[in-house]
């Protein structure tokens, strides 16, 4: 019995020592703060978040999210009010989810260091920690792991620091900010699974700009607003963006819309159409308010990091204060989408409409190049200006489609099916072989790039003709109903006319090629008989000869024309194999 007090004392000592002590700010300075003109390495960023987890285990976790092409994992960091609460949005949490993606271009690391400081400050500051009462924050410390490992001081030729940084391409030398639909990388597959698990309400991708010189430290590329359902578009355009621009400016950083122009910015800037190949365009398919930050390449690295930090901080505060409105706009948008029948699949910039916005730039001037002897552009920092410029931020639809009731996908199209599964698209499979009434597209024409782009030779300007047919499908083929919340993703990947459809990325090229042919000397007799038995077609044939000289002078073209219209034609050449079920 005399041993119990001593044992109890030891237990108290043991458990007391296991409780994390509150750290000092000095213990949690980031590598960026410790060294001048320095950005954290992949390893340093992971170790830093692990240190935060050691001090604040109830509020932050760091785990492997999945694989990268580099063989080292992509990590996810989660900050929450209590980590015992749901770990994904699917588990039913009512909190907003904000996802920050860093170093998709690893030579643009502003967000890497800004996010580390932001996470620390949220955990250290009692006021900031209140943000977690309404928001779960998910951070990808470094997305392009392969690019981050290729650390150097030279490849960002126009960039003012840091002393070392990563590379734009990943371990496959892919630009990951072009890979969100085609998903050629392990990185993209990891990302979409994480995104599908959390279904964020707000998404930010952090970058460093290229291009013109101007006074702003930070520019902002919000997602293409016209593609959003009206409640989200109105909230973003009328309230969220004006507030964010004002808050960041008042916090001491000049910020304006992303500067993209056909000439110098004083001639006007263009709104960026972030189609789904891009991170923000991909996120917007799921009614997510998405942003790309672009810190100006010529500003000191510390300023770029701190301005990025300020934007992320102000975005969190705005989202906290306006949670109910964000939730309401999203719910109304999803209800609209559920009932919407017509969808726009592609757009073009409308130069007839623009806004006039204030712009703080530097005079664009020209002088003789020492190298070429020709006139060269430069921006004169001794000649700053502030004036109104045109902001062309409106697009007009170029392709519209009516939503089918469902798509039916032959099971052999595994590249399509696997990507849709990763994106949480819901399927059923046919139980038996069935002859089904569907609408099929015949691909009439398309243009193909002359050289490879991101591992593909993509198509564009796709024109189709639809027809209603009975088509044989088989047990195991996939039925995809369109009454799903991710209907935009379904339409913009499966309809070949969409800007970043799977068709555009060459997933269906085998169907654009003949598999069966004929020998002309044998086919001639059949062709003659076919024309005699089909006088209407013979008339069409003769009219084409009269109207088209090259056709009239080519025996092979004439025979192929007849073959394609005859019962002998294979029936699959240039026919898009996914059926649209209309009712």
HUUR-V985491 format. One record per backbone hydrogen bond with DSSP energy under -1.0 kcal/mol. CO is the residue of the C=O (numbers start at 1). NH is the residue of the N-H. E is the energy in kcal/mol with one decimal. If there is no record, write none. Layout:
BEGIN
<<CO;NH;E> <CO;NH;E>>
END
This chain:
BEGIN
<<1;4;-1.2> <3;7;-2.2> <4;8;-2.9> <5;9;-2.1> <6;10;-1.9> <7;11;-2.3> <8;12;-2.4> <9;13;-2.4> <10;14;-2.9> <11;15;-2.8> <12;16;-2.4> <13;17;-2.1> <26;29;-1.0> <30;34;-1.6> <31;35;-1.7> <37;163;-2.8> <41;45;-2.4> <42;46;-1.8> <43;47;-2.4> <44;48;-2.2> <45;49;-2.0> <46;50;-2.0> <47;51;-1.9> <48;52;-2.2> <49;53;-2.3> <50;54;-2.0> <51;55;-1.7> <52;56;-2.5> <56;59;-1.6> <56;60;-1.5> <58;83;-1.9> <59;80;-2.0> <61;78;-2.3> <63;76;-3.0> <66;74;-2.7> <68;71;-1.4> <74;65;-3.4> <74;66;-1.4> <76;63;-2.3> <77;139;-2.9> <78;61;-1.8> <79;137;-2.2> <82;85;-2.1> <88;91;-1.3> <89;92;-1.8> <96;136;-3.0> <97;201;-2.2> <97;202;-1.9> <98;138;-3.0> <99;204;-2.4> <100;140;-2.9> <101;206;-2.2> <102;143;-2.8> <103;144;-1.5> <105;108;-2.5> <106;166;-2.0> <109;112;-1.0> <109;113;-1.3> <110;114;-2.2> <111;115;-2.5> <112;116;-1.2> <113;117;-1.9> <114;118;-2.4> <115;119;-2.6> <116;120;-2.0> <117;121;-2.7> <118;122;-2.3> <119;123;-1.9> <120;124;-2.4> <121;125;-2.2> <125;129;-2.5> <128;131;-1.9> <129;132;-1.6> <130;133;-2.0> <131;134;-1.4> <131;135;-1.5> <134;96;-2.7> <136;98;-2.3> <137;79;-3.1> <138;100;-2.6> <139;77;-2.8> <140;102;-1.3> <143;145;-1.7> <144;148;-2.2> <145;149;-2.0> <147;167;-1.8> <149;151;-1.6> <152;165;-2.4> <155;157;-1.1> <156;159;-1.7> <159;161;-1.3> <165;152;-2.9> <167;106;-1.1> <170;173;-2.2> <174;170;-1.8> <175;178;-1.4> <176;179;-1.4> <179;183;-1.8> <185;189;-1.5> <186;190;-2.4> <187;191;-2.6> <188;192;-2.8> <189;193;-1.5> <190;194;-2.2> <191;195;-3.2> <192;196;-2.6> <193;197;-1.9> <194;198;-2.2> <195;199;-3.4> <197;90;-1.3> <201;289;-2.3> <202;99;-2.5> <203;291;-2.2> <204;101;-3.0> <205;293;-1.9> <207;295;-2.1> <217;296;-3.1> <218;256;-1.2> <219;294;-2.8> <220;258;-2.2> <221;292;-2.2> <224;227;-1.3> <225;228;-1.3> <229;233;-2.6> <230;234;-3.2> <231;235;-2.0> <232;236;-2.7> <233;237;-3.0> <234;238;-2.7> <235;239;-1.5> <235;240;-2.9> <236;241;-2.7> <239;243;-1.9> <240;244;-2.5> <241;245;-2.8> <242;246;-1.9> <243;247;-2.9> <244;248;-2.6> <245;249;-1.9> <246;250;-2.6> <247;251;-1.4> <248;253;-2.0> <249;252;-1.7> <254;217;-1.0> <254;218;-1.9> <256;220;-2.1> <260;270;-3.5> <264;267;-2.2> <265;268;-2.4> <269;392;-2.7> <272;274;-1.1> <273;275;-1.6> <275;278;-2.3> <277;180;-1.5> <278;282;-2.7> <279;283;-2.6> <280;284;-2.0> <282;285;-1.2> <283;286;-1.8> <284;287;-1.7> <289;203;-2.5> <290;223;-2.3> <291;205;-2.4> <292;221;-3.1> <293;207;-1.8> <294;219;-2.3> <295;209;-2.7> <296;299;-1.5> <297;160;-2.9> <300;304;-2.0> <301;305;-2.6> <302;306;-2.5> <303;307;-2.5> <304;308;-1.9> <305;309;-2.6> <306;310;-2.2> <307;311;-2.2> <308;312;-2.4> <309;313;-2.7> <310;314;-2.8> <311;315;-2.7> <312;316;-2.1> <313;317;-2.2> <314;318;-2.8> <315;319;-2.5> <316;320;-2.4> <317;321;-2.4> <318;322;-1.6> <322;326;-2.3> <323;327;-2.7> <324;328;-2.4> <325;329;-2.8> <326;330;-2.3> <327;331;-2.6> <328;332;-2.7> <329;333;-1.9> <330;334;-2.3> <331;335;-1.9> <332;336;-2.2> <333;337;-2.5> <334;338;-1.8> <335;339;-1.0> <336;340;-1.2> <341;403;-3.6> <343;401;-2.5> <345;499;-1.6> <346;398;-2.7> <346;399;-1.3> <348;396;-3.0> <350;353;-1.2> <355;391;-3.3> <357;389;-2.7> <359;387;-2.1> <360;215;-1.8> <361;385;-2.4> <363;380;-2.6> <365;378;-2.3> <367;376;-3.1> <369;373;-1.2> <374;369;-3.5> <376;367;-1.9> <378;365;-3.1> <380;383;-1.9> <383;363;-2.2> <385;361;-1.5> <387;359;-2.1> <389;357;-2.5> <390;269;-2.4> <391;355;-2.3> <391;393;-1.3> <392;271;-3.9> <394;350;-2.8> <396;348;-2.1> <399;345;-3.0> <399;346;-1.1> <401;343;-2.8> <405;482;-2.0> <406;581;-3.0> <407;480;-3.1> <408;579;-1.8> <409;478;-2.6> <410;413;-2.1> <412;414;-2.0> <413;417;-2.3> <414;418;-3.0> <415;419;-1.3> <416;420;-2.0> <417;421;-2.3> <418;422;-2.0> <419;423;-1.1> <420;425;-2.5> <421;424;-2.0> <428;479;-3.3> <430;476;-2.0> <434;473;-3.1> <436;471;-2.5> <438;469;-2.6> <439;580;-2.3> <440;467;-2.0> <441;576;-2.5> <442;465;-2.3> <445;463;-2.8> <447;460;-2.3> <453;456;-1.4> <456;453;-4.0> <458;449;-2.5> <460;447;-3.0> <463;444;-2.1> <463;445;-1.4> <465;442;-3.2> <467;440;-2.8> <469;438;-2.8> <471;436;-2.6> <473;434;-2.3> <474;477;-2.7> <477;430;-2.4> <478;409;-2.9> <479;428;-1.6> <480;407;-2.4> <482;484;-1.5> <484;487;-1.2> <486;490;-1.9> <487;491;-2.7> <488;492;-2.7> <489;493;-1.0> <490;494;-2.2> <491;495;-2.0> <493;502;-2.3> <495;498;-1.9> <498;501;-1.3> <501;505;-1.3> <502;507;-2.1> <503;506;-1.7> <504;459;-1.9> <508;511;-1.6> <509;512;-1.5> <511;574;-3.0> <519;522;-1.2> <519;523;-2.6> <520;524;-2.2> <523;527;-2.9> <524;528;-2.3> <525;529;-1.9> <526;530;-2.6> <527;531;-2.2> <528;532;-2.0> <529;533;-2.1> <534;538;-2.3> <535;539;-2.2> <536;540;-1.8> <537;541;-2.6> <538;542;-2.5> <539;543;-2.5> <540;544;-1.9> <541;545;-1.8> <542;546;-2.1> <543;547;-1.9> <544;548;-2.1> <548;552;-2.4> <549;553;-1.9> <551;554;-1.3> <554;558;-1.7> <555;559;-2.4> <556;560;-2.3> <557;561;-2.1> <558;562;-1.9> <559;563;-2.7> <560;564;-2.5> <563;566;-1.1> <566;569;-1.5> <572;575;-2.0> <574;443;-3.2> <579;408;-2.3> <580;439;-2.7> <581;405;-2.0> <581;406;-1.7>>
END
